[in-house]
Amino acid sequence: MATSESLPSRAWAWKELYLAALLEANDGKISVRIADAERAIVNRARDLFKAPGDNIQEEEAMDDALYALRALKTCLDIHGGFAVAA
């Protein structure tokens, strides 16, 4: 299936979106950033599933990233957003 997005750029896209989600400081944007990063990671995992060769390092990095995103979502859910410093 051909897409307008090349595979090399797609390979890096999940990392950029992951970092954007981790560094987002706006309560109104964080949920969208997390969802975008999760979607990009899943898409990249599908690419790697079809790809030849050993991609274990990137697969492990994606697993770690998904874990961190889920932890971030859980913290935000528990605390109702970012904590405000006094």
C-alpha positions as CSV (number, residue, x, y, z in Angstrom):
1,M,0.0,0.0,0.0
2,A,1.6,3.2,-1.1
3,T,1.3,6.3,1.0
4,S,2.4,9.9,0.5
5,E,4.6,9.5,3.5
6,S,8.0,7.8,2.8
7,L,9.1,5.0,5.1
8,P,12.2,6.8,6.4
9,S,10.2,9.8,7.5
10,R,7.5,7.5,9.0
11,A,10.2,5.7,10.9
12,W,11.2,9.0,12.7
13,A,7.6,10.3,13.0
14,W,6.7,8.3,16.0
15,K,9.8,9.5,17.9
16,E,9.1,13.2,17.2
17,L,5.4,12.8,18.2
18,Y,6.4,10.9,21.3
19,L,8.7,13.7,22.4
20,A,6.1,16.3,21.6
21,A,3.6,14.5,23.8
22,L,6.1,14.2,26.7
23,L,7.0,17.9,26.5
24,E,3.5,19.3,25.9
25,A,2.7,21.7,28.8
26,N,-0.8,22.7,27.6
27,D,-3.6,20.8,29.3
28,G,-5.8,21.4,26.3
29,K,-3.3,19.9,23.8
30,I,-1.8,17.0,25.8
31,S,-4.5,14.4,25.0
32,V,-4.3,15.0,21.3
33,R,-0.5,14.8,21.4
34,I,-0.6,11.5,23.3
35,A,-3.1,10.1,20.9
36,D,-1.1,11.2,17.9
37,A,2.1,9.6,19.3
38,E,0.3,6.3,20.1
39,R,-1.2,6.2,16.6
40,A,2.2,6.8,15.0
41,I,3.8,4.1,17.2
42,V,1.1,1.5,16.2
43,N,1.6,2.4,12.5
44,R,5.3,2.0,12.8
45,A,4.9,-1.3,14.6
46,R,2.8,-2.5,11.6
47,D,5.6,-1.4,9.2
48,L,8.2,-3.3,11.2
49,F,6.0,-6.4,11.4
50,K,6.3,-6.6,7.6
51,A,9.9,-5.5,7.4
52,P,12.7,-8.0,7.0
53,G,15.6,-8.1,9.4
54,D,16.0,-7.7,13.2
55,N,14.3,-4.6,14.5
56,I,14.3,-5.5,18.1
57,Q,15.9,-2.3,19.4
58,E,13.2,-0.1,17.8
59,E,10.5,-2.5,18.9
60,E,11.7,-2.3,22.4
61,A,11.9,1.5,22.2
62,M,8.3,1.7,21.0
63,D,7.2,-0.6,23.8
64,D,8.9,1.7,26.3
65,A,7.4,4.8,24.7
66,L,3.9,3.3,24.8
67,Y,4.4,2.5,28.5
68,A,5.5,6.0,29.2
69,L,2.6,7.5,27.3
70,R,0.2,5.3,29.3
71,A,1.8,6.3,32.5
72,L,1.5,10.0,31.6
73,K,-2.2,9.5,30.7
74,T,-2.8,7.8,34.0
75,C,-1.1,10.5,36.0
76,L,-3.1,13.2,34.1
77,D,-6.3,11.3,34.7
78,I,-5.6,10.9,38.5
79,H,-4.7,14.5,39.0
80,G,-7.1,16.0,36.5
81,G,-4.3,17.7,34.5
82,F,-1.0,19.2,35.3
83,A,-0.2,20.1,38.8
84,V,0.2,23.8,39.4
85,A,3.3,24.9,41.3
86,A,2.6,27.2,44.2
